[in-house]
Amino acid sequence: MIPEVLPNPGDSVILCMIFHNSSLLLLPFSLTGKEALTHFPSLGPSSSAAQGKVHVKQCDLLKLSRKQKRLCRREPGLAETLRDAVRLGVMECQYQFRSERWNCSLEGRTSLLKRGFKETAFLYAVSSAALTHSLARACSAGRMERCTCDDSPDLENRQAWQWGVCGDNLKYSTKFLKKFLGQKRIGKDLRAKVDIHNTNVGIKAVKNGLKTTCKCHGVSGSCAVRTCWKQLSPFHEIGRVLKLRYDDAVKVFSSSNDAVGHSELSAPQSHSHSPRHPPVPRSTDLVYVEDSPSFCRPSKYSLGTAGRICSREGNCDSMCCGRGYNTQSRMVTFSCHCQVQWCCYVECQQCMQEEVVYSCKQ
Ligand SMILES: *[C@@H]1O[C@H](CO)[C@@H](O)[C@H](O)[C@H]1NC(C)=O
C-alpha cells in the first residue's frame, strides 16, 4: 500500500532529478544534513524575502541544466513541486511493480535509465506524468506564483471561478513541462526519440484522465446554475493505465526515410496480423528497443528476487525464477472483540493469528 502522506524531504534519502539528453531521469541522492529543506507553506507571509531566498536555494539543490535552473529560479514554488513530483513518481512506480521481479527499487536505476528496456520506458512515462500532475495541482492549489486555476476561456469555467471552484491547470503544466524539458530538438538518435515518445505518453495519460466535474446551484437543487471544472484523476489511476501500457509495450526500430530527411519509430511487421500493434506505434503506446534482463539475479539493474515476499497462489513461481520459495510462519496481532463502551469509545482486545509468509530462495 502506498501511504497517503508522502515522506518528508528531511528523510535521509531524498530523490533528485537529473535531466539528461532533454529528458528527465529519477535518481536518489543522499542529503548531507545541512540543506534548508523547509516546506514553503509553513513560512508566514512576513518572511517573503526569506522565502524568495529559500526557493532559489531549493532550485540549486536539484540537479538541473542551466536553462532549467533559470526557469526554476524564476518560478517560486517550482522546486517544491518538482520534488513532490519525483516522490509521487517513485512511489507510484514501486506500487505498480510491487509483485513483479523488477520492483522499481532505486538500486540500479542509473544503469537502467541508460538502456532501452520496457522498464526504462515506464520510468520515463511515470516521471513525466507525475511532473504534469504535480504541476497542474500546484497551480490550482495556489502553490505557484505564475499560474492559477485552469483558465481556459470557456464560459462554464469562468462561472466556476466565480463560485470559487478551481480547476486543475493542465494546460499550463503541459506547456511549461515541454519548455522545461526542451523537447524541440529531436535528433535522429533512436534512443533520444524513444525517450521523448515515452515522456509524451506520460503527459498524455494525465491529459486523458482529465474529468469534467459539474455541480448544481439553485433553490433546493433546481440546478438553475450549473458550474463545471476540470479535475485530474487520482495519480493511482494514471499509474494503473501506464502499467497496462508497460504490459503491452511495443518494440521499435528506426525506419529512416532519407529522401524526406527524417525518420520515424516503427514497430516490426507482425506475422500474426495483430491489430493491436500497427507498424507505427500509437502516441499512447510505450515503446522500447531492447529486451529486458530477467531481473532474477543481482545485477547492475536490480538486487534480484532472493528474499522477496511472494504469494503462493499467485506469483511465487515466476518471481522466484524457479528457485523455489521458503515458507515461514509468523504471529500477527490485530484488534478483535471490539465493543462500544458507554460513553463513548470502542474497546478492543488484541488477538494473535498465525500468518504464513512465502519468500524467494537464494
Ligand atoms: C525490492 O526488492 C529488493 C530485493 O530484491 C528489496 O531489497 C527492496 O526493498 C525492494 N524494494 C521495494 C521498494 O519494494
The ligand as an ORCA input file, in Angstrom:
! r2SCAN-3c Opt
* xyz 0 1
  C      12.805     -4.503     -3.979
  O      13.401     -5.771     -3.823
  C      14.614     -5.785     -3.085
  C      15.113     -7.216     -3.045
  O      15.295     -7.712     -4.303
  C      14.399     -5.235     -1.704
  O      15.615     -5.179     -1.007
  C      13.784     -3.853     -1.780
  O      13.463     -3.377     -0.503
  C      12.528     -3.874     -2.633
  N      12.093     -2.508     -2.824
  C      10.798     -2.154     -2.766
  C      10.514     -0.729     -2.964
  O       9.904     -2.940     -2.550
*
